[in-house]
Amino acid sequence: MSQLSKLKPTFIVKSSCTLLFYRILIWIGFLSFVSNCAIGGIKGDKPLIKIPKDSNMEVLRINLMHGETNNLFGLNLGVSNEVRSDLTGIQIGILNRAMNGTVSIQIGVLNRLDGVGYAIRIGLYNRDGRFSMDPQILPVYLIGGFTIGALNVASDGGTNIGLMNLIAGGFNVGLINLLTHGVTIGLINHGFDKTFSLGIINFCEYGPLPVMILANYCFLRRD
């Protein structure tokens, strides 16, 4: 009994120290989070509130209307959101745009990504940075991920699901798929570059069989 009574206080002290340690970690994390936030104004990159003032990276950015920031590692909320240098996190708004990043999530009406590695996008209109009709120079902006929308444009890589996929690469599922490459499933498919298509009507831009019903494989390239 005496040994148990000696162990009890020791156990209580250790538990209290562990609990205190975790509380300190939580507070450090919370303070780090709130110490890199900003509230955007009506227009541009000048926020109404920014903590700290000279920080180049933000963890939380809330835009009342349109807001721009250079680097965001966290959450971006607002009507119109733009990250000009590096986005690793989530954008939620009506209009979302990001220039670069490693892992990004965009939820909005219009989502645009330029030079993002892996992304999940959900919106009515999703597009990447630039258009090109030549598969040799299609920009690999979206290396992987999921794009879900009514219209997905110039989304190269990953999975694209929409009513229409235009200039899209990877695994494409839609009612109409135009100028796609990779694997495409839809009612009307137009393959550009190497493409395997399943649908009612399947066109090949370059290939021995320009039109096929049910399935087609475009294995010829423009060059």
C-alpha positions as a Markdown table, in Angstrom:
| # | Residue | x | y | z |
|---|---|---|---|---|
| 1 | Met | 0.0 | 0.0 | 0.0 |
| 2 | Ser | 2.8 | 2.4 | 0.8 |
| 3 | Gln | 4.4 | 1.8 | -2.6 |
| 4 | Leu | 1.1 | 2.5 | -4.3 |
| 5 | Ser | 0.7 | 5.7 | -2.3 |
| 6 | Lys | 4.2 | 6.8 | -3.4 |
| 7 | Leu | 3.5 | 6.1 | -7.1 |
| 8 | Lys | 0.1 | 7.9 | -7.1 |
| 9 | Pro | 1.5 | 11.4 | -6.6 |
| 10 | Thr | 4.3 | 10.8 | -9.1 |
| 11 | Phe | 1.7 | 9.7 | -11.7 |
| 12 | Ile | -0.4 | 12.7 | -11.0 |
| 13 | Val | 2.6 | 15.1 | -11.4 |
| 14 | Lys | 3.6 | 13.5 | -14.7 |
| 15 | Ser | 0.0 | 13.7 | -16.0 |
| 16 | Ser | -0.2 | 17.3 | -15.0 |
| 17 | Cys | 3.1 | 18.1 | -16.7 |
| 18 | Thr | 2.0 | 16.3 | -19.9 |
| 19 | Leu | -1.3 | 18.2 | -19.9 |
| 20 | Leu | 0.5 | 21.5 | -19.4 |
| 21 | Phe | 2.9 | 20.7 | -22.2 |
| 22 | Tyr | 0.1 | 20.0 | -24.6 |
| 23 | Arg | -1.7 | 23.2 | -23.6 |
| 24 | Ile | 1.4 | 25.2 | -24.3 |
| 25 | Leu | 1.8 | 23.6 | -27.7 |
| 26 | Ile | -1.9 | 24.4 | -28.5 |
| 27 | Trp | -1.4 | 28.0 | -27.5 |
| 28 | Ile | 1.8 | 28.3 | -29.5 |
| 29 | Gly | 0.0 | 26.9 | -32.5 |
| 30 | Phe | -2.9 | 29.3 | -32.0 |
| 31 | Leu | -0.7 | 32.3 | -31.6 |
| 32 | Ser | 1.3 | 31.3 | -34.7 |
| 33 | Phe | -2.0 | 31.0 | -36.6 |
| 34 | Val | -3.4 | 34.4 | -35.6 |
| 35 | Ser | 0.0 | 36.1 | -35.9 |
| 36 | Asn | -0.1 | 35.8 | -39.7 |
| 37 | Cys | -3.6 | 36.9 | -40.6 |
| 38 | Ala | -5.1 | 39.7 | -42.6 |
| 39 | Ile | -8.6 | 41.1 | -43.4 |
| 40 | Gly | -8.7 | 42.5 | -47.0 |
| 41 | Gly | -10.6 | 45.5 | -48.0 |
| 42 | Ile | -12.6 | 46.4 | -51.1 |
| 43 | Lys | -9.9 | 46.2 | -53.7 |
| 44 | Gly | -6.3 | 45.2 | -54.2 |
| 45 | Asp | -3.5 | 44.0 | -51.9 |
| 46 | Lys | -3.8 | 46.6 | -49.1 |
| 47 | Pro | -5.6 | 44.9 | -46.2 |
| 48 | Leu | -7.6 | 46.7 | -43.6 |
| 49 | Ile | -5.9 | 44.7 | -40.9 |
| 50 | Lys | -2.6 | 42.7 | -41.1 |
| 51 | Ile | -0.7 | 41.0 | -38.3 |
| 52 | Pro | 2.2 | 41.4 | -38.5 |
| 53 | Lys | 2.4 | 44.3 | -40.8 |
| 54 | Asp | 5.6 | 43.3 | -42.7 |
| 55 | Ser | 4.9 | 39.6 | -43.1 |
| 56 | Asn | 5.1 | 38.1 | -46.6 |
| 57 | Met | 3.2 | 34.9 | -45.6 |
| 58 | Glu | -0.3 | 34.7 | -44.3 |
| 59 | Val | -2.1 | 31.7 | -42.7 |
| 60 | Leu | -5.6 | 33.2 | -42.7 |
| 61 | Arg | -6.8 | 35.8 | -45.2 |
| 62 | Ile | -10.4 | 37.1 | -45.2 |
| 63 | Asn | -11.4 | 39.4 | -48.1 |
| 64 | Leu | -14.5 | 41.6 | -47.8 |
| 65 | Met | -14.6 | 42.0 | -51.6 |
| 66 | His | -11.4 | 41.5 | -53.6 |
| 67 | Gly | -8.1 | 40.8 | -52.0 |
| 68 | Glu | -4.6 | 39.9 | -53.1 |
| 69 | Thr | -1.6 | 38.4 | -51.3 |
| 70 | Asn | 1.7 | 37.0 | -52.2 |
| 71 | Asn | 2.0 | 33.9 | -50.1 |
| 72 | Leu | -0.7 | 31.9 | -48.3 |
| 73 | Phe | -0.2 | 28.8 | -46.3 |
| 74 | Gly | -3.7 | 28.1 | -44.8 |
| 75 | Leu | -7.2 | 29.5 | -45.5 |
| 76 | Asn | -8.3 | 32.2 | -47.9 |
| 77 | Leu | -12.0 | 33.3 | -47.7 |
| 78 | Gly | -13.8 | 36.1 | -49.6 |
| 79 | Val | -15.8 | 37.1 | -52.6 |
| 80 | Ser | -12.7 | 37.4 | -54.9 |
| 81 | Asn | -9.4 | 35.9 | -53.8 |
| 82 | Glu | -6.0 | 36.0 | -55.4 |
| 83 | Val | -2.7 | 34.5 | -54.4 |
| 84 | Arg | 0.1 | 35.8 | -56.6 |
| 85 | Ser | 3.1 | 33.8 | -55.6 |
| 86 | Asp | 2.5 | 30.6 | -53.6 |
| 87 | Leu | -0.7 | 28.9 | -52.4 |
| 88 | Thr | -0.6 | 25.9 | -50.2 |
| 89 | Gly | -4.1 | 25.6 | -48.6 |
| 90 | Ile | -7.7 | 26.3 | -49.3 |
| 91 | Gln | -9.5 | 29.1 | -51.2 |
| 92 | Ile | -13.2 | 29.5 | -50.8 |
| 93 | Gly | -15.1 | 32.3 | -52.6 |
| 94 | Ile | -16.9 | 33.3 | -55.8 |
| 95 | Leu | -13.7 | 34.0 | -57.8 |
| 96 | Asn | -10.5 | 32.2 | -56.8 |
| 97 | Arg | -7.1 | 32.5 | -58.5 |
| 98 | Ala | -3.7 | 31.2 | -57.5 |
| 99 | Met | -0.3 | 31.4 | -59.3 |
| 100 | Asn | 1.8 | 28.6 | -57.7 |
| 101 | Gly | 1.6 | 26.1 | -55.0 |
| 102 | Thr | 2.2 | 22.5 | -54.0 |
| 103 | Val | -1.2 | 21.4 | -52.7 |
| 104 | Ser | -4.2 | 23.5 | -53.2 |
| 105 | Ile | -8.0 | 23.3 | -52.8 |
| 106 | Gln | -10.4 | 25.8 | -54.6 |
| 107 | Ile | -14.1 | 25.9 | -54.0 |
| 108 | Gly | -16.0 | 28.6 | -55.9 |
| 109 | Val | -17.9 | 29.7 | -59.0 |
| 110 | Leu | -14.7 | 30.4 | -61.0 |
| 111 | Asn | -11.4 | 28.8 | -60.1 |
| 112 | Arg | -8.1 | 29.5 | -61.9 |
| 113 | Leu | -4.7 | 27.9 | -61.2 |
| 114 | Asp | -1.4 | 28.8 | -62.9 |
| 115 | Gly | 1.5 | 26.5 | -62.1 |
| 116 | Val | 0.0 | 24.4 | -59.3 |
| 117 | Gly | 1.3 | 20.9 | -58.7 |
| 118 | Tyr | -1.6 | 19.0 | -57.0 |
| 119 | Ala | -5.1 | 20.4 | -56.6 |
| 120 | Ile | -8.7 | 19.8 | -55.9 |
| 121 | Arg | -11.1 | 22.2 | -57.6 |
| 122 | Ile | -14.9 | 22.4 | -57.3 |
| 123 | Gly | -16.7 | 25.1 | -59.2 |
| 124 | Leu | -18.9 | 26.0 | -62.2 |
| 125 | Tyr | -15.9 | 27.1 | -64.3 |
| 126 | Asn | -12.4 | 25.8 | -63.7 |
| 127 | Arg | -9.4 | 26.7 | -65.9 |
| 128 | Asp | -5.6 | 26.7 | -66.0 |
| 129 | Gly | -3.3 | 29.5 | -67.0 |
| 130 | Arg | -3.0 | 29.6 | -70.7 |
| 131 | Phe | -4.6 | 28.1 | -73.8 |
| 132 | Ser | -2.7 | 26.1 | -76.5 |
| 133 | Met | -4.0 | 24.1 | -79.4 |
| 134 | Asp | -0.7 | 22.3 | -79.7 |
| 135 | Pro | -0.3 | 19.2 | -77.5 |
| 136 | Gln | 3.4 | 19.6 | -77.7 |
| 137 | Ile | 3.2 | 22.8 | -75.6 |
| 138 | Leu | 0.2 | 22.1 | -73.4 |
| 139 | Pro | 1.3 | 23.5 | -70.0 |
| 140 | Val | 1.4 | 20.9 | -67.2 |
| 141 | Tyr | -0.1 | 23.2 | -64.7 |
| 142 | Leu | -2.2 | 20.7 | -62.9 |
| 143 | Ile | 0.1 | 17.6 | -62.3 |
| 144 | Gly | -2.5 | 15.7 | -60.4 |
| 145 | Gly | -5.8 | 16.0 | -58.5 |
| 146 | Phe | -9.5 | 16.4 | -59.1 |
| 147 | Thr | -11.4 | 19.0 | -61.1 |
| 148 | Ile | -15.2 | 19.0 | -60.9 |
| 149 | Gly | -17.3 | 21.6 | -62.6 |
| 150 | Ala | -19.7 | 22.5 | -65.4 |
| 151 | Leu | -16.8 | 23.6 | -67.7 |
| 152 | Asn | -13.2 | 22.6 | -67.2 |
| 153 | Val | -10.7 | 24.3 | -69.5 |
| 154 | Ala | -7.0 | 23.6 | -70.0 |
| 155 | Ser | -6.8 | 21.2 | -67.0 |
| 156 | Asp | -3.8 | 19.0 | -67.8 |
| 157 | Gly | -3.4 | 16.0 | -65.5 |
| 158 | Gly | -5.5 | 14.3 | -62.8 |
| 159 | Thr | -9.2 | 13.6 | -63.1 |
| 160 | Asn | -11.6 | 16.1 | -64.8 |
| 161 | Ile | -15.3 | 15.6 | -64.3 |
| 162 | Gly | -17.8 | 18.1 | -65.9 |
| 163 | Leu | -20.5 | 18.8 | -68.4 |
| 164 | Met | -17.7 | 19.8 | -70.8 |
| 165 | Asn | -14.0 | 19.3 | -70.7 |
| 166 | Leu | -12.0 | 21.5 | -73.1 |
| 167 | Ile | -8.3 | 21.1 | -73.8 |
| 168 | Ala | -8.1 | 18.7 | -70.9 |
| 169 | Gly | -5.6 | 15.9 | -70.2 |
| 170 | Gly | -5.6 | 12.9 | -67.9 |
| 171 | Phe | -8.8 | 11.0 | -67.0 |
| 172 | Asn | -11.8 | 13.0 | -68.5 |
| 173 | Val | -15.5 | 12.3 | -67.8 |
| 174 | Gly | -18.1 | 14.6 | -69.3 |
| 175 | Leu | -21.0 | 14.9 | -71.7 |
| 176 | Ile | -18.8 | 16.7 | -74.2 |
| 177 | Asn | -15.0 | 16.4 | -74.3 |
| 178 | Leu | -13.2 | 18.5 | -76.8 |
| 179 | Leu | -9.4 | 18.5 | -77.6 |
| 180 | Thr | -8.6 | 16.0 | -74.9 |
| 181 | His | -5.8 | 13.5 | -74.4 |
| 182 | Gly | -5.5 | 10.6 | -72.1 |
| 183 | Val | -8.6 | 8.5 | -71.3 |
| 184 | Thr | -11.9 | 10.2 | -72.1 |
| 185 | Ile | -15.5 | 9.0 | -71.4 |
| 186 | Gly | -18.5 | 11.0 | -72.7 |
| 187 | Leu | -21.3 | 11.3 | -75.2 |
| 188 | Ile | -19.2 | 13.2 | -77.7 |
| 189 | Asn | -15.4 | 13.0 | -77.6 |
| 190 | His | -12.8 | 14.8 | -79.6 |
| 191 | Gly | -9.3 | 13.4 | -79.1 |
| 192 | Phe | -6.3 | 15.5 | -79.6 |
| 193 | Asp | -2.9 | 13.7 | -79.3 |
| 194 | Lys | -2.8 | 10.2 | -77.9 |
| 195 | Thr | -6.3 | 9.5 | -76.6 |
| 196 | Phe | -8.5 | 6.5 | -75.8 |
| 197 | Ser | -12.2 | 7.5 | -76.0 |
| 198 | Leu | -15.4 | 5.8 | -75.0 |
| 199 | Gly | -18.7 | 7.4 | -76.1 |
| 200 | Ile | -21.5 | 7.6 | -78.7 |
| 201 | Ile | -19.4 | 9.5 | -81.2 |
| 202 | Asn | -15.6 | 9.7 | -81.0 |
| 203 | Phe | -13.5 | 11.9 | -83.2 |
| 204 | Cys | -9.7 | 11.8 | -83.6 |
| 205 | Glu | -7.9 | 15.0 | -84.7 |
| 206 | Tyr | -4.9 | 12.9 | -86.0 |
| 207 | Gly | -5.4 | 9.2 | -86.7 |
| 208 | Pro | -6.3 | 6.6 | -89.2 |
| 209 | Leu | -10.0 | 6.5 | -88.1 |
| 210 | Pro | -11.2 | 10.1 | -87.7 |
| 211 | Val | -14.7 | 9.1 | -86.5 |
| 212 | Met | -15.8 | 6.0 | -84.6 |
| 213 | Ile | -18.9 | 4.9 | -82.7 |
| 214 | Leu | -18.6 | 3.6 | -79.1 |
| 215 | Ala | -14.7 | 3.7 | -79.0 |
| 216 | Asn | -11.7 | 5.2 | -80.7 |
| 217 | Tyr | -8.0 | 5.4 | -80.1 |
| 218 | Cys | -6.0 | 8.3 | -81.4 |
| 219 | Phe | -2.4 | 7.2 | -81.5 |
| 220 | Leu | -1.0 | 9.6 | -84.0 |
| 221 | Arg | 0.4 | 13.0 | -83.1 |
| 222 | Arg | 0.5 | 16.2 | -85.1 |
| 223 | Asp | 4.2 | 15.9 | -85.9 |
